[in-house]
Amino acid sequence: MNPTPFSLMIEGHTPMTFIGKARLIAAVILAICCMSDAMAQTSRRDSLRHAMRLRVIAVDSMMAVRRQRTNSDTTYIRRPDSRFTIKVRANISGMSVKAEDYGNDGSGSADISTDNKATISVGVNYRGIAAGAALNPASLSGRNKDYEVNLNAYSNLYGVDMVYQWSKTLSGTVNVDGNDYFLERGFFDMKMLSINGYYAFNGRRFSYPAAFTQSYIQRHSAGSWLAGFSYLGGRLKVGSEDSEYNDYAIYMGHLGIGGGYGYNFVLHGNWLIHISALPTLVVANFSNIKVEGEHHDATFHFPHFILAERAAVVYNFSERNFVGATMVMTNSLQKSGSSVINLQKWRVRLSFGHRF
């Protein structure tokens, strides 16, 4: 049989029309285009991965150079060789207020405190830059809803501790002319901000981070004179809006400057014991008292001190693993007329860390 017009005879097969041939060519072209597009996408992904890898390497190299750029005396302190440090921490914190008044109108005292707050946190440190998250088991049960934020930054030369606390768990005993009265949780609503900063004059050989963040290792014992500042401010008022005392509140703000001393003891190469005290003299007072809706300045007798105390114990099992305990405490001692008030804010941390 002769081939019909517009047909194609392929040897050993049936004839293919022009339309069938066009469809076959289109399918082949489409397949080639799809393959080309897939190859192009794969190439773009590979290029993107390569570019990201180069950026990560560049950032890591820059961070490594920055870490090595230090004026520290490496005979006394040095950085670990690892890039990352991961720490699991158990945190316990609390606050207490003690007051006494022995005026001509009678005597009185108060001893109240917040519930101790316990949290579990996990932190990751990359070449000195840290981030973390904390969980409060008591808040899950609804028993303790106190809110607290801790921000800490330590370097060999300077550093700062900042704590903001909002508590409704203050409770305790008040004594008026020999009669005791118990104040239950929820009677007071308190907001408090505490900031303590330091500058270490011997930062080349003495390291706060070795004791508190483990981003350095103290190799030999050394100490340093410290200069610093403290701020303690907040508000204490009756928590219930229905109380007859809801128009009474105390607003506190104290700024102090001063100096102190810190020392790192290194024992047997693996143990580090830190202790420091930085008292500051209050140079500015922003306190006032609200009575029945009216604010009155609160005057305090000179001198008035704020004391920042820090302590730590660290044991390095090896270059990689360590365990430690730290304590940071702020004490405020102030006198107004015949009244003496002592406020104490503290935090204790137990931690286990691994460097890699």
C-alpha positions as CSV (number, residue, x, y, z in Angstrom):
1,M,0.0,0.0,0.0
2,N,1.3,3.4,-0.9
3,P,1.7,5.9,1.9
4,T,-1.0,8.4,2.2
5,P,-0.2,12.1,1.9
6,F,1.3,13.7,5.0
7,S,2.3,10.4,6.5
8,L,5.7,8.9,7.4
9,M,6.6,5.3,7.1
10,I,9.1,4.0,9.7
11,E,10.6,0.7,8.7
12,G,9.1,-2.2,10.6
13,H,6.3,0.0,12.1
14,T,3.0,1.3,11.1
15,P,2.9,4.7,9.4
16,M,2.9,7.9,11.6
17,T,0.9,10.9,10.5
18,F,2.2,14.5,10.6
19,I,0.1,15.2,13.7
20,G,1.5,12.2,15.5
21,K,5.0,13.3,14.5
22,A,4.4,16.8,15.9
23,R,3.1,15.4,19.2
24,L,6.2,13.2,19.5
25,I,8.6,16.1,18.9
26,A,6.6,18.4,21.3
27,A,6.8,15.7,24.0
28,V,10.6,15.3,23.5
29,I,11.1,19.0,23.7
30,L,9.0,19.3,26.8
31,A,10.9,16.5,28.5
32,I,14.2,18.2,27.6
33,C,12.9,21.5,29.0
34,C,11.8,19.8,32.2
35,M,15.1,18.1,32.6
36,S,16.9,21.4,31.9
37,D,14.7,23.2,34.5
38,A,15.3,20.5,37.1
39,M,19.0,20.6,36.4
40,A,18.9,24.4,36.7
41,Q,17.0,24.2,40.0
42,T,19.4,21.6,41.3
43,S,22.3,23.8,40.3
44,R,20.7,26.8,42.0
45,R,20.2,24.8,45.2
46,D,23.8,23.6,45.1
47,S,24.9,27.2,44.6
48,L,22.8,28.5,47.4
49,R,24.1,25.7,49.7
50,H,27.6,26.5,48.7
51,A,27.0,30.3,49.3
52,M,25.5,29.6,52.7
53,R,28.4,27.3,53.6
54,L,30.8,30.0,52.7
55,R,28.9,32.6,54.8
56,V,28.8,30.3,57.8
57,I,32.6,29.6,57.4
58,A,33.2,33.4,57.1
59,V,31.1,34.2,60.2
60,D,32.7,31.5,62.2
61,S,36.2,32.6,61.1
62,M,35.3,36.2,62.1
63,M,34.0,35.1,65.5
64,A,37.2,33.0,66.0
65,V,39.4,36.0,65.2
66,R,37.3,38.2,67.5
67,R,37.6,35.7,70.3
68,Q,41.4,35.5,69.9
69,R,41.7,39.3,69.7
70,T,42.2,39.9,73.4
71,N,44.6,41.7,75.8
72,S,44.3,38.9,78.4
73,D,47.3,37.4,79.9
74,T,47.0,33.8,78.8
75,T,49.2,32.6,81.6
76,Y,46.2,33.4,83.9
77,I,43.1,33.2,81.7
78,R,42.3,31.6,78.3
79,R,39.3,30.8,76.2
80,P,38.3,27.1,75.6
81,D,39.1,25.7,72.2
82,S,35.4,24.7,71.6
83,R,32.9,26.7,69.6
84,F,29.7,25.8,71.5
85,T,28.8,25.4,75.1
86,I,25.5,23.9,76.2
87,K,24.3,24.2,79.8
88,V,21.4,22.7,81.8
89,R,20.6,24.8,84.9
90,A,18.4,24.7,87.9
91,N,17.6,28.2,89.2
92,I,16.3,29.2,92.6
93,S,15.5,32.8,93.5
94,G,13.7,34.9,96.1
95,M,13.3,38.2,97.9
96,S,12.7,39.4,101.4
97,V,12.0,42.7,103.2
98,K,12.7,43.3,106.9
99,A,11.8,46.6,108.6
100,E,11.9,47.9,112.1
101,D,10.6,51.1,113.6
102,Y,11.0,52.3,117.2
103,G,9.6,55.7,117.2
104,N,7.9,57.7,119.9
105,D,4.5,56.7,118.6
106,G,5.1,53.0,119.2
107,S,7.2,50.2,117.9
108,G,6.8,47.8,115.0
109,S,8.5,45.4,112.7
110,A,7.8,43.4,109.5
111,D,9.4,40.3,108.0
112,I,7.9,39.4,104.6
113,S,9.2,37.5,101.7
114,T,8.2,36.1,98.3
115,D,7.8,32.4,97.6
116,N,11.0,30.9,96.4
117,K,10.9,30.6,92.6
118,A,12.5,27.5,91.0
119,T,13.1,27.1,87.3
120,I,14.9,24.8,84.9
121,S,16.7,26.3,81.9
122,V,18.8,25.3,79.0
123,G,21.3,27.6,77.4
124,V,23.5,27.5,74.3
125,N,26.6,29.6,74.0
126,Y,28.4,30.1,70.6
127,R,31.8,31.8,70.9
128,G,30.6,34.0,73.8
129,I,27.1,34.7,72.4
130,A,24.4,33.0,74.5
131,A,20.7,32.3,74.3
132,G,18.4,30.2,76.6
133,A,14.9,29.4,77.7
134,A,13.5,28.6,81.2
135,L,10.6,26.6,82.5
136,N,8.9,27.2,85.9
137,P,7.2,23.9,87.0
138,A,5.3,25.7,89.7
139,S,3.6,28.1,87.2
140,L,2.3,25.1,85.3
141,S,0.4,24.0,88.4
142,G,-0.9,27.5,89.0
143,R,0.7,27.6,92.5
144,N,3.3,30.3,91.7
145,K,2.7,32.9,89.0
146,D,5.5,35.3,90.0
147,Y,7.2,36.7,86.9
148,E,10.9,37.2,86.7
149,V,13.4,38.1,83.9
150,N,17.2,37.8,84.4
151,L,19.7,39.4,81.9
152,N,23.4,38.8,82.5
153,A,26.4,39.9,80.5
154,Y,29.9,39.3,81.7
155,S,33.3,40.1,80.2
156,N,36.7,40.3,81.7
157,L,36.6,44.1,81.9
158,Y,33.0,44.9,82.6
159,G,29.6,43.3,83.0
160,V,26.0,43.7,84.4
161,D,23.3,41.8,86.2
162,M,19.7,42.9,85.6
163,V,16.7,41.4,87.3
164,Y,13.0,42.4,86.9
165,Q,10.5,40.8,89.2
166,W,6.7,41.0,89.5
167,S,5.5,39.2,92.6
168,K,2.1,38.6,94.2
169,T,3.3,36.0,96.7
170,L,4.7,38.3,99.4
171,S,3.7,37.0,102.8
172,G,4.9,37.2,106.4
173,T,4.5,38.6,109.8
174,V,4.0,42.2,111.0
175,N,4.4,43.2,114.6
176,V,2.7,46.3,116.0
177,D,3.2,47.2,119.7
178,G,3.9,43.5,120.5
179,N,0.9,42.1,118.5
180,D,1.7,39.8,115.6
181,Y,-0.4,39.9,112.4
182,F,0.1,37.5,109.5
183,L,-0.1,38.9,105.9
184,E,-1.3,36.2,103.5
185,R,-0.1,35.7,99.9
186,G,-1.7,38.1,97.5
187,F,-2.1,41.0,100.0
188,F,0.8,42.9,98.4
189,D,1.6,43.4,94.7
190,M,5.3,44.2,94.1
191,K,7.4,45.2,91.0
192,M,11.1,45.4,91.4
193,L,14.1,46.2,89.1
194,S,17.7,45.6,90.3
195,I,20.7,46.4,88.1
196,N,24.4,45.9,89.2
197,G,27.3,46.7,86.9
198,Y,31.1,46.4,87.4
199,Y,34.4,47.3,85.9
200,A,37.4,45.1,86.7
201,F,40.7,46.9,86.7
202,N,42.7,43.7,86.4
203,G,40.7,42.2,83.6
204,R,43.8,40.9,81.9
205,R,44.3,38.3,84.7
206,F,41.0,38.1,86.6
207,S,37.9,36.7,84.8
208,Y,34.3,37.0,85.9
209,P,33.1,34.9,82.9
210,A,35.3,32.0,84.1
211,A,33.2,31.9,87.3
212,F,29.7,32.7,85.9
213,T,29.5,31.8,82.2
214,Q,32.5,29.4,81.8
215,S,33.3,31.2,78.5
216,Y,36.8,31.6,79.9
217,I,39.0,29.3,82.0
218,Q,41.0,30.7,85.0
219,R,44.3,29.0,85.0
220,H,45.9,30.6,88.1
221,S,44.5,32.5,91.1
222,A,44.1,36.3,90.6
223,G,42.0,39.2,92.0
224,S,41.0,42.6,90.9
225,W,39.7,45.9,92.4
226,L,36.2,46.8,91.1
227,A,34.3,49.9,90.3
228,G,30.6,49.8,89.7
229,F,27.1,51.1,90.1
230,S,23.8,49.8,91.4
231,Y,20.2,50.7,90.8
232,L,17.3,49.4,92.9
233,G,13.8,50.5,92.1
234,G,10.2,49.3,92.3
235,R,6.7,49.7,93.7
236,L,5.0,48.0,96.6
237,K,1.2,48.4,97.0
238,V,-1.8,46.5,98.3
239,G,-2.8,43.9,95.7
240,S,-6.5,43.9,96.3
241,E,-8.5,46.8,94.7
242,D,-11.3,46.2,97.3
243,S,-9.0,46.8,100.3
244,E,-9.3,49.9,102.3
245,Y,-5.5,50.3,101.9
246,N,-5.4,50.4,98.1
247,D,-4.5,54.1,98.1
248,Y,-1.3,53.3,100.0
249,A,1.9,52.5,98.1
250,I,5.7,52.8,98.3
251,Y,7.7,53.8,95.3
252,M,11.5,53.2,95.6
253,G,14.4,54.3,93.4
254,H,18.0,54.4,94.4
255,L,21.2,54.9,92.3
256,G,24.5,54.2,93.9
257,I,28.2,54.2,92.8
258,G,31.1,52.6,94.5
259,G,33.9,50.1,94.4
260,G,34.9,46.7,95.8
261,Y,37.1,43.7,95.2
262,G,36.8,40.2,93.7
263,Y,39.1,37.1,93.7
264,N,39.3,33.8,91.8
265,F,41.0,31.0,93.7
266,V,42.2,28.1,91.5
267,L,42.8,24.9,93.4
268,H,44.5,21.8,91.9
269,G,43.9,23.1,88.4
270,N,40.3,21.9,88.3
271,W,38.5,23.9,91.0
272,L,37.6,27.6,90.8
273,I,36.2,29.4,93.8
274,H,35.0,33.0,93.2
275,I,34.0,35.6,95.8
276,S,33.4,39.4,95.4
277,A,31.6,42.3,97.0
278,L,30.8,45.6,95.5
279,P,29.2,48.1,97.9
280,T,27.8,51.3,96.4
281,L,26.9,54.6,98.1
282,V,23.4,55.9,97.1
283,V,23.9,59.3,95.5
284,A,20.4,59.8,94.1
285,N,17.1,59.0,95.7
286,F,13.8,58.9,93.7
287,S,11.6,57.3,96.4
288,N,8.2,58.5,97.5
289,I,5.2,57.2,99.4
290,K,1.5,57.5,98.3
291,V,-0.9,58.0,101.2
292,E,-4.6,58.2,100.4
293,G,-3.8,59.1,96.8
294,E,-1.2,61.8,97.6
295,H,2.5,61.4,97.0
296,H,5.1,62.4,99.6
297,D,8.9,62.4,99.2
298,A,10.6,59.7,101.2
299,T,13.7,61.0,102.8
300,F,16.5,58.6,104.0
301,H,19.4,59.3,106.4
302,F,22.8,59.5,104.8
303,P,24.6,57.2,104.3
304,H,22.5,54.6,102.4
305,F,24.2,51.6,100.8
306,I,23.5,48.9,98.2
307,L,25.7,45.9,98.3
308,A,26.2,43.5,95.4
309,E,27.6,40.1,96.4
310,R,28.7,37.3,94.1
311,A,30.1,33.8,94.7
312,A,30.7,30.8,92.5
313,V,32.2,27.3,92.7
314,V,33.2,25.6,89.4
315,Y,34.7,22.1,88.9
316,N,36.1,21.2,85.4
317,F,36.0,17.5,84.9
318,S,37.9,18.1,81.7
319,E,38.3,20.6,78.9
320,R,34.8,19.5,77.7
321,N,32.7,19.0,80.9
322,F,32.1,21.1,84.0
323,V,29.7,21.6,86.9
324,G,29.1,24.8,88.8
325,A,27.1,26.7,91.4
326,T,26.7,30.5,91.4
327,M,25.1,33.0,93.7
328,V,24.2,36.7,93.1
329,M,22.7,38.8,95.9
330,T,21.7,42.4,96.3
331,N,21.3,43.9,99.7
332,S,19.8,47.4,100.4
333,L,20.2,49.0,103.8
334,Q,18.4,52.3,104.4
335,K,17.3,54.4,107.4
336,S,14.5,56.9,107.4
337,G,13.8,58.6,110.7
338,S,13.4,55.9,113.3
339,S,12.9,53.2,110.7
340,V,15.4,50.8,109.3
341,I,14.6,48.8,106.1
342,N,16.7,45.9,104.7
343,L,15.8,44.5,101.3
344,Q,17.5,41.4,100.0
345,K,17.2,39.9,96.5
346,W,19.1,36.7,95.7
347,R,19.5,34.0,93.0
348,V,21.3,30.6,93.1
349,R,22.1,28.5,90.0
350,L,23.3,25.0,89.7
351,S,24.6,24.0,86.3
352,F,26.1,21.2,84.2
353,G,27.8,22.1,80.9
354,H,29.4,20.5,77.9
355,R,31.7,22.2,75.4
356,F,32.1,21.0,71.8
